[in-house]
Amino acid sequence: MSVDADTVRRIAHLARIAVAEEEVEHLRGELNAILAFVEQLSQANVEGVEPMTSVIPMEMKKRPDKVTDGGIRDDVLKNAPETEEGFFLVPKVVE
């Protein structure tokens, strides 16, 4: 995959980055180098390699997947300017 000057301008526009016209060629080269490296990585054989969370072998801390209110509803509601029946009360914005 190769990036042309128009694509560099489009990426800069989407990223909201101001790129001077004289920088476009330099950025095009850098983006092409990055894409070439990613293409190189896709050639690595990762068959049978387990995903890692760290370079040090360790178990991930897990908690039960259950819905709770966090046990601090009253503390959270203290931040609200207005509450009603245990919920935040917000002004109606749609008629």
N, C-alpha and C positions, 0 to 999 in steps of 0.2 A: 504494500500500500504506500502511496506517495501523496504528499500534500502539496498543492500548488498555492500560488500567491493569493488567489481569490478565497481559498479555504482558510488561509491564515487570517485574512481580513474578517471572514465570517466568524471564525472562532473568537477572535478578539472582540467583535461586536457582541456576540452572545455572552461572553464573559465580562462585558462592560469594561474592557481594557483599552485605553487609548494607545494605538500603535502608530508611530510615525512611518511614513512611506519608506524611508531608508532602513527601517528595522525589519520590514517584511521578509526580505531575503534571508536575513540572519535567523529569524524565527522559523522560517520554512525549513532551513537546514536542521535546526534543533529538533523540531517536531518530527522530521523524517528520521533523525537519529534515534529518537525515543521509540518511534513505531518499529524501526528495524530491531531494536533491542527487545521489544515485546514479542516480535515475531520469532526472534532467537529463543526466547524463553518458552514459547509454545512447542518447540522441538524437544524439550527436555522430557525424558521418560520418567513419569511419575507413577507408573503402574505399581500398585501395591504399597504406595507410601501413604501412611496414615496422616490425616490433617493434624497440625500442631497448634497448641495455644501458646506455647513458650518453648524456648530452646532447652529448658530444664524440664524433664519429665514430671508432670504433676496432674492431679485430678482436678477437674473444674468443680468449684463449689456449686452445689445445686440446692434449690429449695423446692418445696412442693408447689405445683402449679395450681394455686387456688385463689379465688377472688376474695379479697378482704377490704375492709374500709380503712385499713392502716392503723386503726385503734386510736387515732388522734383527731377525730372529726371536730370535737369542740375547739381544740387548739387551732385547727385550720380555719374554722368559721370565725374565729376572733379577728381574722384579717379582713373579713367582708364588711363593707359599709352597712349592708342590710342583709338580713337572713329571714327565711320563713320556713318553718317546719323542718329545720335541719339542712336547708339548702341555701346556696347563694341566691339572692334576689337581685335580678338585673332589670334595667329599664327595657320596656318593649321597644324594639326598633323597627318592626315591620307591622304595618296596619293591615 
